[in-house]
Amino acid sequence: MSKLKAVSLLWCLLAGAAAGWLALRLFEALGRLSPVLDYSALYSLGAVCAVVLFLGIRVKLSTLGKGHFEPIAAARTLVLAQASAYAGAAIAGWHLPALLILWTAAGFSPTVTRALVLLGAGLVMVAVGYIVQHLCKLPPEDTDDSTSSVVTE
């Protein structure tokens, strides 16, 4: 499996920003409220981060010999960590246009504050994805048949 690449995450952030900008303009034209998630979304984002981090720690403890975790489960944990990093980049990108446009138009408001908090939560998801990716790196096996690990560099 390949590692997370900053360029890919940046493209995901930019795609989220483009979608957020289009949605913001559309909602603005229709006279609706801006499409910023509510604070209740933080519960879901926090739960995802906690589960991913918990599973990553279990994989790391297994590689240190302090527990048992199946290699396929470690690979699944890695995929979950990478998916959460991409989701965090998209969420951060979605809220970036709302933060910039609304802040320059009206200064700090409750919507701008929510956009700022959720942008930060998206970046935390990206950080957790990177951390868990490094926790899921398995040591190479001693057998002659296979020398691959979950994450290759």
C-alpha positions in Angstrom: 0.0 0.0 0.0 1.3 3.5 -0.7 1.6 6.3 1.8 -0.5 9.4 1.9 0.9 12.1 -0.3 0.6 15.7 0.6 -0.2 16.6 -3.1 -3.2 14.2 -3.1 -4.5 15.7 0.1 -4.0 19.2 -1.3 -6.0 18.2 -4.4 -8.7 16.9 -2.2 -8.7 20.1 -0.2 -9.0 22.1 -3.4 -11.8 20.0 -4.7 -13.7 20.4 -1.4 -13.0 24.2 -1.6 -14.3 24.4 -5.1 -17.5 22.5 -4.2 -17.9 24.6 -1.1 -17.5 27.8 -3.0 -20.1 26.7 -5.6 -22.5 25.7 -2.9 -21.9 29.0 -1.0 -22.7 31.0 -4.2 -25.7 28.9 -5.0 -27.1 29.2 -1.4 -26.4 32.9 -1.5 -28.2 33.4 -4.8 -31.2 31.5 -3.4 -31.2 33.6 -0.2 -30.5 30.6 2.0 -28.0 30.3 4.9 -24.5 29.4 4.1 -23.7 25.6 3.9 -21.6 25.3 7.0 -21.9 22.3 9.2 -23.3 22.6 12.7 -21.2 22.1 15.9 -23.0 18.7 16.3 -20.8 17.4 13.4 -17.8 17.7 15.7 -19.2 14.6 17.6 -19.0 12.5 14.5 -15.6 13.8 13.5 -14.3 13.3 17.0 -15.7 9.8 17.1 -14.0 8.9 13.8 -10.7 10.3 15.0 -10.9 8.4 18.3 -11.8 5.1 16.6 -9.0 5.4 14.0 -6.5 6.4 16.7 -7.5 3.5 18.9 -7.2 1.0 16.1 -3.8 2.5 15.1 -2.5 2.1 18.7 -3.7 -1.5 18.8 -1.8 -2.2 15.6 1.4 -0.5 17.0 1.1 -2.5 20.2 0.8 -5.7 18.2 3.9 -4.9 16.2 5.8 -4.4 19.5 4.6 -7.8 20.7 2.2 -6.6 23.4 -0.9 -7.9 21.8 -2.3 -9.7 18.8 -3.8 -8.0 15.8 -4.2 -9.7 12.4 -2.2 -8.3 9.5 -5.4 -7.9 7.4 -6.9 -5.9 10.2 -3.8 -3.7 10.2 -4.2 -3.1 6.5 -7.9 -2.2 7.0 -6.9 0.2 9.8 -4.4 1.8 7.4 -7.1 2.2 4.7 -9.5 3.7 7.3 -6.7 6.1 8.5 -6.1 7.2 4.9 -9.8 7.6 4.2 -10.2 9.7 7.2 -7.3 11.9 6.2 -8.9 12.5 2.7 -12.3 13.1 4.4 -10.7 15.6 6.7 -9.1 17.4 3.7 -12.4 17.6 1.9 -14.2 18.9 5.1 -11.5 21.5 5.6 -11.7 22.5 1.9 -15.5 22.7 2.1 -15.4 25.3 5.0 -12.5 27.3 3.7 -14.5 29.4 1.2 -17.2 30.1 3.8 -14.6 31.2 6.2 -12.8 33.5 3.8 -15.8 35.0 2.0 -18.0 35.5 5.1 -15.1 36.8 7.2 -14.2 39.4 4.6 -17.9 40.4 4.1 -19.0 40.7 7.7 -16.1 40.0 10.1 -16.5 37.5 12.8 -20.0 36.0 13.1 -21.3 32.7 14.5 -21.2 31.2 11.0 -17.6 32.2 10.5 -16.7 30.8 13.9 -18.4 27.5 13.0 -16.5 27.4 9.7 -13.2 28.0 11.5 -13.9 25.3 14.1 -14.9 22.8 11.4 -11.9 23.7 9.2 -9.7 22.9 12.2 -11.5 19.7 12.9 -10.9 18.6 9.3 -7.2 19.4 9.7 -7.2 17.3 12.9 -8.6 14.4 10.9 -5.8 14.8 8.4 -3.2 14.8 11.2 -4.8 11.7 12.8 -4.7 9.9 9.5 -1.0 10.7 9.1 -0.2 9.5 12.7 -2.1 6.3 12.4 -0.5 5.6 9.0 2.8 5.6 10.7 1.5 3.4 13.6 0.3 0.8 11.0 3.7 0.2 9.5 4.5 -3.4 10.1 8.1 -4.8 10.4 9.2 -6.9 7.5 8.6 -10.6 7.9 11.5 -13.0 8.4 10.3 -15.5 5.8 12.0 -15.8 2.4 8.7 -15.9 0.6 7.5 -12.4 1.4 9.4 -9.3 2.4 6.5 -6.8 2.0 4.9 -4.8 4.8 1.6 -3.1 5.0 3.1 0.3 4.1 5.9 0.5 1.6 8.0 3.4 1.2 
